[in-house]
Every structure is written in C-alpha cells, then in structure tokens.
Amino acid sequence: MRPYNSGNHQLTRPFSVDQAWNATVDRAGQCVLFFDFDGTLAPVEDDPTAVQPAPKVLAAIEALTEVVQRVAIVSARPVEFLRDRFASLTDVDLYGLYGLEHSHGSAETVTEPAALPWVPTMVELAERARAELPEGTLVEYKRLSVALHYRTAPELAAAVESWGQAQAGRLGLRVQCGRMVIELKPPVDRDKGMVIGEAVPSAGCAWYFGDDVSDIKAFAALRAREAADPSFFGICVAVANPETGQEVSTAADLTIESPEALGDFLTEAVHRLS
Ligand SMILES: O=P(O)(O)OC[C@H]1O[C@H](O[C@H]2O[C@H](CO)[C@@H](O)[C@H](O)[C@H]2O)[C@H](O)[C@@H](O)[C@@H]1O
C-alpha cells in the first residue's frame, strides 16, 4: 500500500498502535481527535438515559485538550445530552444529531436552520411510535430525530424496522440504522462524514474513534482528506462490539476492545503526547 508522509515518519498500512502514536507526536499541535459517544466513549446500556462515559475517559480527554489542536465529540445524541455528560470539559467541541447541532467550547448550541421546520414532524412521529409500536420498543425523542430501540426485545427488530421504514416513506424522512436501533431524521444533508470533512482542512492529522456504521462515513472523510493531501494522515479506530463491530473494524486501521479499554488507551496517549 502507498506509504504516506507523516512528518518524520513514513507509515505504510497496516501500522501498529506504536507507529501511529509516534507519527502523531511529531505533529500533536496540528492533530484533531474525534470521538463518537455511545459504544465508543461510553459502554452500552439498555436504558439510553443511563449512559455515562467509561472510567478514565473524562480525565484523559481533559488532558489531551492541552496537547492536541482540538478534541471533538461527534454523536447522534443531542448537544444538550453531550454537554451534560462532558460538563467538566470546557474546551471540547460538541457535534450532536449527526451534525445538525454543534457547540464550540462553552458557546451556545447552533442548529442547522434547514432542520428546524421538522420539529413538529418529530413530535408527531414520537407520539405515533409510542401508540403503535409493540411493548418492548423504546422510543427516544431527540427534537430533530426519533430513535426506535429494540435492544431489550430483539425479537421485535423486523417489526420495528419495517414500521420505521414505512413512516420514513410517509413523512419524507431519512433512516439511519445502528446497534439495535432504527433512527428517523430530517431530509437534511448532515452526517458524521460531512462534519469531519468540514473540520479537518486546517489539521495536519486526525484520529477518529467509533463503533457504529454511521462512523464509517467519518472514516471515509479522513481517507478522502489523506488522498487529497499526502502530508495529512488520518487514523481510523474501531471499538469492538458484537453487533456492528466486524463491519467497523474492517473499515478501520486499529481496533480497541471496549470503551473501558479506550479509557486506558487515552490515558496512555496523554503520556505519549505530553
Ligand atoms: O453516535 P452515537 O453517539 O454512537 O449514538 C448512536 C446511538 O446511541 C444511542 O443508542 C445506542 O446506545 C444505547 C445506550 O447504550 C443503547 O441502548 C442502544 O441500543 C444503542 O443503539 C442513542 O440512544 C441513540 O439515540 C443514538 O442514535
């Protein structure tokens, strides 16, 4: 595979964790670290409201903000949810709802204007889902999207997905499938790949950590940046899981065992980059 210029190091895929960090040390001040939230920084729970970052994650990210150019969380959760989980971190960029919302540092949340007219549709959709879907489905209303979960009732997968697809057709919404979930979103062009594509032009390197199929678009954005500029290097890291893990790992450069292991990995990264 084509070697690419990573400062003082020439890396050729596949590369090891040590090689990736050594190449990052040379340009830590130009490096952006992007993290997905659920299943990456936080272990999966049956109840989406109960989720918290894994041990060591908050301390490690806080320390990393001092040594890299930027740290950003890129999630399908609303910014308000992310801000609550990362309240102690004032220097982290938050991208919520696949980039329909963002907030930089402690600034106000900005919402993509084209998505706002879809709020009433989402309210109606969430009400209808609660009334029509079988018991065991968990309906998560997120203002500009609705997630239909079947983690605690996997036998409902086909029924929930078919109901969601039908509603998307009826209302003109887009569908994003994930780990035991189908999500309906406004027909507005925002995804994790677009967020990363817009955020990396001024960076010399970037790491993206993710566990779900929506994160593969973010990996692709790093690959595209690298193809356009051989002096840039992007490192795609999968977090293993029994549902989407194989697909995400196949698209990644490196795989980490779990969100808890990522906490350890980031703690080690602080020492390597400091
Ligand atoms: O982009 P992300 O930050 O990874 O968000 C993706 C979805 O994460 C949440 O659902 C997932 O985690 C839940 C809590 O652990 C779990 O119960 C569910 O099965 C997973 O799909 C979140 O609730 C969704 O809104 C996000 O779309």
The ligand as an SDF file (V2000), in Angstrom:
LIG
                    3D

 27 28  0  0  0  0  0  0  0  0999 V2000
  -23.4880    8.4850   17.5210 O   0  0  0  0  0  0  0  0  0  0  0  0
  -23.5510    7.8150   18.8440 P   0  0  0  0  0  0  0  0  0  0  0  0
  -23.0760    8.6640   19.9700 O   0  0  0  0  0  0  0  0  0  0  0  0
  -22.8490    6.4770   18.8480 O   0  0  0  0  0  0  0  0  0  0  0  0
  -25.1080    7.4860   19.0900 O   0  0  0  0  0  0  0  0  0  0  0  0
  -25.7450    6.3700   18.4340 C   0  0  0  0  0  0  0  0  0  0  0  0
  -26.9970    5.9940   19.1870 C   0  0  0  0  0  0  0  0  0  0  0  0
  -26.5700    5.7940   20.5430 O   0  0  0  0  0  0  0  0  0  0  0  0
  -27.5890    5.5050   21.4980 C   0  0  0  0  0  0  0  0  0  0  0  0
  -28.0980    4.2160   21.2380 O   0  0  0  0  0  0  0  0  0  0  0  0
  -27.1340    3.2010   21.4310 C   0  0  0  0  0  0  0  0  0  0  0  0
  -26.7250    3.2240   22.8190 O   0  0  0  0  0  0  0  0  0  0  0  0
  -27.7920    2.9450   23.7380 C   0  0  0  0  0  0  0  0  0  0  0  0
  -27.2810    3.2000   25.1400 C   0  0  0  0  0  0  0  0  0  0  0  0
  -26.1460    2.4310   25.4210 O   0  0  0  0  0  0  0  0  0  0  0  0
  -28.2610    1.5060   23.5290 C   0  0  0  0  0  0  0  0  0  0  0  0
  -29.2990    1.1710   24.4340 O   0  0  0  0  0  0  0  0  0  0  0  0
  -28.7490    1.3630   22.0670 C   0  0  0  0  0  0  0  0  0  0  0  0
  -29.0510    0.0040   21.8030 O   0  0  0  0  0  0  0  0  0  0  0  0
  -27.6770    1.8320   21.0770 C   0  0  0  0  0  0  0  0  0  0  0  0
  -28.1940    1.8640   19.7610 O   0  0  0  0  0  0  0  0  0  0  0  0
  -28.6580    6.5600   21.4790 C   0  0  0  0  0  0  0  0  0  0  0  0
  -29.6710    6.2050   22.3930 O   0  0  0  0  0  0  0  0  0  0  0  0
  -29.1800    6.7990   20.0930 C   0  0  0  0  0  0  0  0  0  0  0  0
  -30.0640    7.9140   20.1110 O   0  0  0  0  0  0  0  0  0  0  0  0
  -28.0510    7.1060   19.1320 C   0  0  0  0  0  0  0  0  0  0  0  0
  -28.5540    7.2080   17.8200 O   0  0  0  0  0  0  0  0  0  0  0  0
  1  2  2  0
  2  3  1  0
  2  4  1  0
  2  5  1  0
  5  6  1  0
  6  7  1  0
  7  8  1  0
  7 26  1  0
  8  9  1  0
  9 10  1  0
  9 22  1  0
 10 11  1  0
 11 12  1  0
 11 20  1  0
 12 13  1  0
 13 14  1  0
 13 16  1  0
 14 15  1  0
 16 17  1  0
 16 18  1  0
 18 19  1  0
 18 20  1  0
 20 21  1  0
 22 23  1  0
 22 24  1  0
 24 25  1  0
 24 26  1  0
 26 27  1  0
M  END
$$$$
